[in-house]
Amino acid sequence: MNRYPVWKYAIILVALVVSGLYALPNLFGEAPAVQVSAAKSAVKVDSAVLARVEQALKDAGLAADAVALEGTSIKARFADTDAQLKAKDTIQKAINPDAADPAYIVALNLLSRSPAWLTALHASPMYLGLDLRGGVHFMLQVDMQAALTKRAESLAGDIRTVLREKNVRHSGIARNAQTVEVRFRDAATADAAKRIIQDQFADLETVSVADGADVKLVASIKPVSAKTIQEQALKQNITTLHNRINELGVAEPVIQQQGLDRIVVQLPGVQDTAKAKDILGRTATLEVRLVDEGTEARSAETGSGPVPFGSERYLDRDGRPVIVKKQVILTGENLTDAQPGFDGQTQEPTVNLSLDAKGARIFRDVTRENINKRMAILLFEKGKGEVVTAPVIRSEISGGRVQISGRMTTVEAADTALLLRAGSLAAPMEIIEERTIGPSLGAENIAKGFHSVAWGFTAVAIFMCVYYMLFGVISSIALAFNLLLLVAVLSMLQATLTLPGMAAMALVLGMAIDANVLINERVREELRNGASPQAAIHAGYDRAWATIIDSNVTTLIAGLALLAFGSGPVRGFAVVHCLGILTSMFSGVFFSRGLVNLWYGRQKKLKTVSIGTVWRPESGQQVTTP
């Protein structure tokens, strides 16, 4: 009656082992570390840079616990913060000889101390939130007016192009704040231009204004369109911030919109506030220009002559000079997507670009007029430009699909596509609030949270053992397993644990033991009604199950509502709350019954069970089971 088949015990054993393995990394803590990543999108962090870092540490007599190349960054782990700070200065001087133009970012960080064998099993500790780990908090204000001004500037250029194509003569086009003003010599021409603008520019509304003898059309962005532009600017800035913060190697950064024009950025574990601010404030723009292939430009490339008027000199990714014309053909605003791929004929790695309607039209005209000439794609960061690639135009390119190829490896093609997709900020931002939470305060919060969970568990376990005796001991073991399982699941999901999450963990202990209380009381009730011990255990678990399901499902619905509609700390609480309910149903019923069956199920002539005092209402007596 009360026996589990072998496969059920196998499930319990596997769950116990897996939970123990994946919860174990949380016991090792974190070590101070130095992380090296690229300061420019075209700079690579590879084994050569790793060798330079190792040599610099060796020359300075600094012993690192571990130095490794992980992904696109180098991470060096140290025993204490003193060694960490010295190592940062040493590495900075070794790989960034020009402090004014650093090629690499050297930042302080925290890394897990988990042993290699656990890491090989992909067992990692939970991410800790800002309130537990320490780090920096920024509030960024997005300049929405600048986004509208930038859009108006772009529309002014588009109107100029369209009027020229339609052969409509004007006396000048100028942007005035966030409006575009077009002057005409007569009303008939102004009316024709107004119809064209209304037909092709749905975002604009135009009015005619007399300006002396001339007629002036004033085009302004519609309120609905302005709101859309501002929302898109905010989303693009958030996406760009994600791309930049990846360079810091921050685990689970929080980047979210707050209000209509603000962005909250939380970077847990980041100790170097100045470096974080430098990353957030970076500007990057993409430009497409034609390469100057004249005789003077050839001489300038070799260094034997000056750069021709109307051209500029930039270096490519290999450090070779390229002379490009100053006229900008396209910018990153015209790029909608960039993906790596392969040429259908040569099978060479390529980068496939997708342009918007305006960009496709411009690119078609330029490529038709410049076949067999080179076109350079430049990336500007911190005011300095670099040629990403300069392919030869083989034929007219229409349809907005552009393929870039030419002596690229698969990795270089993927890197170039990522670099082109990353884009730039759609609108400038300003840091209006900055808070730093030190690791010591985070450690204090962890200690308080741990103590609350530990003391809550101890109090519940003592009560259960005293009140329900052996069944209380089994319930306490099931509760401990539930806590282990919850920590393991959070670690496997790489969830972020915050202070509200630890509060939810303490609350889950009380809710989880509720299932065992229901089961134990049901067993007592069956014993009071005269059932045999084996029948009482069987009926107690079976009949309590429906009540346990009802109570947990209703609580889970409330938790899912918090998860769906909450934000920030509320979501952190809801995640742990919902997972805790699910794990408690497994541990409180399936696991605890397995232990009861293991202890009592083998006894065929069971006379009594150790479940505390059982009252017999018909006789007014009580029976204390051993």
N, C-alpha and C positions, 0 to 999 in steps of 0.2 A: 504493500500500500504506500509506504513512505520510502521508496527507493528510487534513486535517479539512475537512468541508464548511463553507461560509460561515456557516451558522447556528450552528455550534459556536463559531466565532471571535466571532460576534455575542454569544453568551451570555457568553464570557469578557470581552469588552469592556464589556458592560453591568454584569457583576459587579464589574469593576475600577472603573468610574465611580461606581456606587452605593456601593460600599464606601468609596471615597475621600471622597465627600460626607458620608456618615453617620459616618465616623470623624473627620472634620475638626473638629467642635465641641470635641472633647476637647483640642485644642491651645490653645484660647483662655483656659483657666483660669476663675477666678471673681472677681467683684468684690464688695467690701463693700456692703451695701445696708441700707435701712430699710424695713420692711414695716408697713403700717397695715391692721388688720382690726377687725371689730366686737367689742367686749367684751361686748355683750349680744345675744341672739339676735334681738331686735326692731329693733336698730339696723342701718341700711344704710350700706354704703360705696359711694357713687356719684360721679358727675361733680362734684357740688357739693363733696364732701369733697376730691376731687382738686384742685379750684381753690383751696381753702383751704390745702392742703399746698404747692402751687406758689407761692402768694403768700407763705406763711411763709418758705419757702426764699429767695425773692427778696428779701424785707425783711431777712433775716439775711445776705445777700451770699454765700450758699452755692450753688455751681454743681453741679448734678447731671448725670451723664452721660445719664441717662434717668429720666423719671418717667411711669409708666403705670398705668392701671386694668386689672388682670388678674383676671377672675372676680369674686370678692367681696373683693379686697384691692388696696391700692395699693402699688406697689413702686418705690422710688427708689434708683437705683444711683449710687455715688460712686467717685472715683478712689482714695481711700485710707481707712484706718480713722479717721484724725483727723477728716476731713470727715463720715464716717459717724456718729461719736459726737456731734459738734456738731449735725448734722441731727436726730438722734433727740431731743435735748433741745429743739430749736427746734420740731419738729413736736408733741412732747408738750404743750408749753405752749400751742400755737396751737389744738389741737383738743380738748384736755382741760382746760378752765379749772378744773374741780373735780377736784383730784387725788384726793380721797377717794372720788369716784364717777365713775371714768373711763368714757366712752362708747366709746372706741376703744383697741385694743391697739397700741402702738408698739413693735416688736421689731426687734432686729438680726438680719440674715440674710446669706446669701451667694447671689449670683445668677451665672449663666453670662454670660461676655462675648461669646458667639457673636453675629456680625452678624445683622442683621434678615433678610437674604436666606436665610441658613441656617435661621433660625427659621421662616420662611415655608414652607420645605420640610419642616417638622416634624423637622428634624435637631437632636437635642439630645445633650448629652454624657451619658456614663454617670453614674448616681448613685454617689457614693462613700460607703462605710460610715464608721462612727464612727472607726475606727482610722486612716483615711486623710484624712478631711475635718475631724476635730475635732468637738466637740459635747458633749452631756451624756448621762449614763447615770443612770437612776433605778431603784432597786428599791423597789417598793411592797408593803406588807403590808396585805392585806384583812382587816378585822375580821369574821370569819365569825360570831362570836357575836352581833354586832349585826344581821347579816342574819337570824339565827334569831329574835332578839327582835322585829325588825320584822315578821316573818311571824306570830309569836305574837300581836302586837298586832292585826294584820289579822284573824286567826282569831277573836279575842275579839269583834270587832265583828260578824263573820259569824254566830257562835253566838247572839249577842244578837238579831240580826234573825230567824234561823230559829226560835228558841224563841218569839218574839213572834208570828210567822206561824202556828205550830202551837198557839198559845194554851197554852203550858206556862209556868206561873208559877215564878219563882225569887226568891231573896232577895238576889241580887247576883252580878255577873260581874266578875272582876278578873284582870289578868295578873300573874303572879308569876314574874319572870325569864323563862324560855322556856316556861312552862306557863300554862294558862288554868284558873282555879278558878271553879266555879259552885256556889252554895249553894242548898239546898232544905230545906223544912221537914219533909218526910216522905220515906220510902224509895221509895214508889210513884211519886211525881213524879220522883224522881231516876232511877229505872229507866227511865221513859218518855223522859226527856231523854237518857239514855245511849244508848238504842236510836236515837234521832234523830241524835245526833252520830256514832255509828258508821256509820249509813246514809248520811249526807250529807257527812261529812268523813273521807275515806279516809286523809288524812295524819296523823290523830290516833289515839292510843290512850288510853282512859280507864279510870280506877280510882275506886272509891267509897271514901271515907274518912269515918269518923264524926267529927263535930266538935261535941261537946257534944250538945245536943238536935237539931241539924241534921245533914244529910247533905251532904257536899261531894264534888263530882265534880272530879277533877284530870285535865285533858286535856293530854297532852304529844305533841310531834311524834315520829313514828316515826323510828328511826335511818336507814332507807332514804330516807325523805322528807327528813330533815334533810340528808343527803348531796346529794340532788338540788337542794334549795334553795341550798346552798352553791355547787354547780357552776353553777347558773343565775345566782347573784349575781356570780360571777367572770366569766362570759361577758358579762353586761350591763355590768359595769364596763369590760371591755376594749372593748366596742362604744362606750360613752360616751366613753372616752379617745380613740378614733379620731376621733369627731366633734369633740372639743375641740381635738385637736392639728392638725386641718385648718386651724384659725384661725391657727396659727403659720406655715403654708405650708411645712412641713417635707417635703422630698422623701424618699420611702421611709422613713418612721419604722418602727422595730421595736417592736412591742407584742405581747408573747407571755407566756403563762402559764409560771411556773416553780414546780414543786411543786404543792401543794394549795391554797395561799392567798397566793401571791405573783405579782406581775406585773412583768416587766422592760420598761422603756421606754427606747429609745435614740433620740435626736433629733440626727442628723448635721447639722452646719452651724449649729446654734443657738448663738449666743454669749451670749445674755441668759438666764442660768440663773434669775434671780429671776422673770422673766416666764414662763418655762416652768413653774416651780413654781406660780405663780399660776393658770395655765391648768389644770394637772392637779388642783389642789385646789378648783376651782369646784364649787359645788353648785347644782343646778337642779331644781325640783319644779313639777309641774303640778297645778292645782286648778280644779275647776268649782264655781261658786257662783251663787246667784240674785242678780240686781240688785235693790236696794232702791228701789222706785218710789213710796214714800210722799211725803207733802207735805214733811216735814222733810228727806228725802233730796234732793228737788228743790231745796230751798233751799241745802242743803249743796253741791250740784254747782255752783251759781252763786256760791258763796262768801259768801252772805248769812246763813247759819245754821250751827250746829254739826252735826257728824255724829251721826246718831241712835244711841242705845244699841243694841249688837248688830250694828252695821255698821261698815265701814271705807271709807276713801277711797283710790282708786288712780287712776293716769293711764292712758289708753289709748295706742295707738301714735302718735296725733296730738297727744298732750299734753293731751287733755280729761279732766276728772275724771269718775270713775264711782264711785258709792256701791254697794258690794256687801255682802251679809250675811256675817257671820263664819262661819256654818255651812258646812262643806265637804261638798259632795254627792259628788263623785268626785275621785280623784287620778290621777296619771299611771300608777299601778300597774294601774288598770283598763283602760288603753288598750293594745290589741294591735297596731294599725296606723293610719296616717294617710296618705292619698294625695290629691293634687290631682285635680280633675275638673271637670265642667260639669253644671249643672242641666238635666234632661231637657226642661223646659218653657221656661224663660227663657234657657237657654244661657249663664247667668252662671257665672263661675269659682266653684268650691266646694272645700271640704276635706271628704273623706269619712273618717269615723272608724269604727273597729271596736273594740267593747268586749268584755271577757270576760263570763262568765255573770253574775257578781255585779254588774258595772257595768251590764249590759243591764237587769237587774231593777230596779236603783235608778233608772236613767234613765227607764225606762218609767213608774214610779210618779210621779216628780217632774214629768215633762212632762205627764202626764195631769192633774195637779193645778194646773199653772201655765201653761195655754194663754194666749197673747197677752201673756205676760210675758217679760222679758229674762233670759238666762242668760249669765254672764260666764265666760270661760276665762282664767285668770291663770297667768303664769309667774313663779316666784320664783327670783331669782339673787342670791347673796350677801346674802340676807335682805331684798331689796327686790323687791316685786311689781309687775307690769305687766299690764294687761288686753290680751291678744292680740286678742280679738274678743268682742263681746257681742250675739249674734243674738237675734231674737224667736222664741219657741216658737210655732209655728203649729198643731201638732197633737201628739197622743200619739205618741211614738217608741218602737217596740218592735223586738225582733230583734237589738239590739246594733249596728245600723248607723245612724250619725248623720251628717247633712249640715249643714255650716256654710256659710252664704252671706251676702252683703250687701255690696255696693259694694267688692268685691275685684278687683284686676287678676289676670291669669294668673300673673304673677311673685309677687305677694303670696300667692296661694293655694299656690303651690309652696313659698315660704319658710315659710308657716305650717305646712304639712304636715311639712316637714323639721324645723322647730322642735319640733313635737309628737312626732315620731318619735324625736328625739334622746334624750329621757328624762333621767333622772338616775342618779346612782350608786345601785346596789342596796345597797351597804354602804360605810361609811366606810373610807378608806385612809390609811396613814401612810407617809411616805418614810423608809425605814430605811437606805438606802445611796444615796450620791450621788457621782458622779465626773465631772469635767470634763476633757476632752482638748482642749488648745489647738490652734489652727490650725498653729502652728509644729511641734508634734510630728507632726501629721497630714502636713504638708509633708515632714518628714524621712522618714516612712514611705513616702510616695509616691516620694521620691528614691531610697531604698534599693530599693524594689520595681522601679522603672524601671531602675536600674542592673543589677539581677540579670537582668532580661529582656534588656536590651541586650547585656550581656557574654556571656550564654548564647547569644544569637543570633550574636554575632560569632565566638565560639569554634567553634560548629557550622559556620558559613559558611566559615571559614578551613580547617577540616579537610576539608569537602566539596570545596572548590575545589582544594586540594592533592592530595587522594586521587583525585578523579574528574574533575579538569580541567574541560572545558566542561560535561559533564553535572553536575558539582558546582556550577558557576555557575548552571545552570538550576534545580537543586534548591534553591539558596539563594534565588533569585528567587521560586520557588514557596513557600518557607518565609516570606519576607517578605509575600507575598500572603496566606498563611494567617493571619499575625498581623494584617494589615489587615482581613481579612474577619471575624476573631473580634471585634476591637474594634468594627467596624461593627454586627455582629449584637447584641452586648451593648448598644450604644447604641440601636439600633432597638427592642429589647425593654425598654429602660429598666431594665436589671438593675442591681443594686447591687454594685459592685466593692469587695471588702474585701482585707485583707492576705493571707489564705489564697487569695483569688481570684487575686491577682498571683502567688502561688507556683504555683498551678495553671497560669497562663499560661506561666511559665517551664518547667514540666514538659511542657506541650503541645508546646513547640518540639522537645524531644528525641523525643517520641513521633511528631510529625508528620514529622520527617526520616527516621524509620524506614521509611516507605513508599517514599521515594526510594532509600534504601539497598537495599531489596529489589529494586526495579526495576533499579537500576544493576548490582547483582551478577548479576541474571538476564540482562541484556544481555551482560555479560562472559562468562557461562557459555555463551551461544549462540555468541559469537565464538570461544571456546575449542574448541567442537565443530565449528567450520569453517563456520558459517552466514555468509552475506553480511551486511554492515552493516545494510542496510535490513530484511532478514529478522530479524536479531538484535534490532533495535529493536522491531519488531512483536511478536515472540514474547516479548521481555522484559516488555513492558507487559501483554500478554494473560495470560501465565502467572503473573505476580506478583500479579495482581488477586485471585485466590482466596485466597492467603495473606494479603494485606492486609485483605480482608474478615473473615477468621477472627480475626485478631489484634485488629482494631478492635472487632468485635462483642463479643468476650469482655471487653475493657477497658471498653466502653460499659455492659455489664451491671453491672460493679462500680461504675461511676459512678452509674448509675441507683439502685442499692441505697443508696449514700451519700445521694443526693438524696431518696429515699423515707423513709429511716429516720433520717437525720441531722438536726441542728438547728443554728442559729446559724452559726458559722464553717465547720462541716463542709458545710452546704448551699451556702455561698458558694463553697467549693472545688469541690463537685460540679457546680454550674451551669457554671462556666468549663471544667471538665474535660470534661463531656459535649459542650458546644458545640464545644470545641476538636477533639475527635475527629471530629465531623461535618464541620467546615470543612477539617480536614487531609485527609480522603478526597477532597474536591473539589479542593483545591489540589495535593495530592501526586500525583494521578493525572490528572485531567481537565486541569488548568491546565498542569502540567509537560509532559504529552504534547503539548499545543497548541504550547508553545514549541519542543519537539524537532521536531515536524512542520514548524513554520514554518522552522526552520533547515536541517534535513536532508531534509525531504520533497520539496523542489523539485529535489534533485540526483539525476538518474536513474542516473548511473554513479558511485555513491558507493563509494570504495575503503576509506576508514578513518573512524572516529569518535573523537572526543576523549573518552575515558572512563578514562584512566589506564593502569596496567600490567595487561596481560592475560597470565596464565600459561598455557602450553601444556603440560599434564602429560605428553603422549606423547613430547615431545622434550626435556622438562626445560628448555626455553628460555622466555624472557619477551619479550613484544613490547610496547613502549610506544607507544600510539597518540597521535598529535599532538593 
